[in-house]
Amino acid sequence: MLSSCLDENICLDSCKKYLGHDAWAVVSYLVDTIGKNPAYYSGRCSIADDKHQSIACECCLAWFHFTCLNMTTPPKARLWIYRGYHDM
């Protein structure tokens, strides 16, 4: 999920040492481009949609529509982890 790189908990600069100059230039360009017009794709249906209620997995940082998860209300836990990766 490219939009995951926008998460405030991700330190992309720590990855720079593992990439060549050209690769880092591409990463920087993508992050800048995505940051100007972020699109958060659902981890289940892969549709970019900000009109429906969604929740982010604290583990993989992917977003999921409530409807894709058959959820009607937010979970009570402050942090949520998607448990259905084996179903994808």
C-alpha positions as CSV (number, residue, x, y, z in Angstrom):
1,M,0.0,0.0,0.0
2,L,1.7,3.2,-1.2
3,S,-0.5,5.3,1.1
4,S,1.1,3.6,4.1
5,C,4.3,5.5,3.5
6,L,2.4,8.6,4.6
7,D,1.8,7.3,8.1
8,E,3.4,9.5,10.7
9,N,4.9,6.5,12.4
10,I,7.0,5.5,9.3
11,C,10.5,6.9,9.0
12,L,11.3,6.6,5.4
13,D,14.7,8.2,5.9
14,S,15.9,5.1,7.7
15,C,15.4,3.2,4.5
16,K,17.5,5.5,2.4
17,K,20.8,3.7,3.2
18,Y,19.4,0.6,1.6
19,L,18.6,2.2,-1.7
20,G,20.7,3.6,-4.5
21,H,20.5,7.2,-5.6
22,D,18.0,6.5,-8.4
23,A,15.8,4.3,-6.3
24,W,15.7,6.9,-3.5
25,A,14.8,9.5,-6.1
26,V,11.8,7.4,-7.2
27,V,10.7,6.8,-3.6
28,S,11.0,10.5,-2.8
29,Y,9.0,11.4,-5.9
30,L,6.2,8.9,-5.1
31,V,5.9,10.0,-1.5
32,D,5.7,13.7,-2.6
33,T,3.2,12.9,-5.3
34,I,1.0,10.7,-3.0
35,G,1.2,13.3,-0.2
36,K,-0.3,15.9,-2.5
37,N,-3.3,13.8,-3.4
38,P,-3.5,10.7,-1.1
39,A,-5.7,7.9,-2.0
40,Y,-6.4,5.2,0.6
41,Y,-7.2,1.9,-1.0
42,S,-9.2,-0.7,0.9
43,G,-7.1,-3.7,1.7
44,R,-10.0,-6.0,0.8
45,C,-11.7,-4.5,-2.2
46,S,-8.7,-2.4,-3.5
47,I,-11.1,0.6,-4.2
48,A,-9.9,4.1,-3.3
49,D,-12.8,5.5,-1.3
50,D,-13.0,8.2,1.4
51,K,-16.8,8.3,1.5
52,H,-17.3,5.2,3.5
53,Q,-16.3,4.5,7.1
54,S,-12.9,2.8,7.3
55,I,-10.4,1.6,9.8
56,A,-6.6,1.2,9.6
57,C,-4.7,-1.9,10.7
58,E,-2.1,-1.0,13.2
59,C,0.1,-3.8,12.0
60,C,0.3,-3.3,8.2
61,L,-1.2,0.3,8.0
62,A,-3.7,-0.8,5.4
63,W,-7.2,0.7,5.4
64,F,-10.3,-1.4,5.3
65,H,-13.9,-0.3,4.7
66,F,-16.3,-1.3,7.4
67,T,-18.6,-2.8,4.8
68,C,-15.8,-5.0,3.4
69,L,-15.2,-6.3,6.9
70,N,-18.9,-6.7,7.7
71,M,-18.5,-4.2,10.5
72,T,-21.3,-1.8,11.5
73,T,-19.6,0.0,14.4
74,P,-16.0,0.8,15.3
75,P,-14.3,-1.7,17.6
76,K,-14.0,-0.7,21.2
77,A,-10.2,-1.3,21.3
78,R,-8.1,1.8,20.6
79,L,-5.8,-0.2,18.3
80,W,-7.1,-2.6,15.7
81,I,-5.3,-5.3,13.9
82,Y,-6.8,-7.0,10.8
83,R,-6.9,-10.8,11.4
84,G,-8.1,-12.0,8.0
85,Y,-4.9,-12.0,5.9
86,H,-5.3,-15.7,5.3
87,D,-8.7,-14.9,3.6
88,M,-7.2,-12.5,1.1
